[in-house]
Amino acid sequence: MADLSGFRGAFEGKDLDSLMSYFATDAVIHSPFTTEPIKGKEAVRMVLGIILETLHDVEYIDQLGGADGSAALVVKARVLESDIEVIDLIRFDSLDLIDDFTVFVRPRPAGEVLFGQVVSRISKGLAAAEA
């Protein structure tokens, strides 16, 4: 199982530069906030920057490993006044960099609060990147 302690520390510490060092250039995020995958390191950086600004009291509480080398991180955090749980399903390339990152959130009411805080910012950021 990959050692993601540095990744977790960077996320908890809101250190976007360190966090991005774990991602491959062609990384993809499958986000609950978009219908299409978010592709490329710059787009990933933009999305993660928004998420880092929005989530508070982030605490990784578990790491699970798959037989194929994938990992799942279980996170508890707050968005505004709502407690939220997140599972990040992570797959790695041959260099052990993150190349596929899928995000699941619960419970639904907290997910809707998070959605309300980030979706327009993500949409605007992606549109600006495509222009």
Secondary structure, 3 states (H helix, E strand, C coil): CCCCHHHHHHHHCCCHHHHHCCEEEEEEEECCCCCCCEECHHHHHHHHHHHHHHCEEEEEEEEEECCCCCEEEEEEEEECCEEEEEEEEEEECCCCCEEEEEEEEECHHHHHHHHHHHHHHHHHHHHHHHC
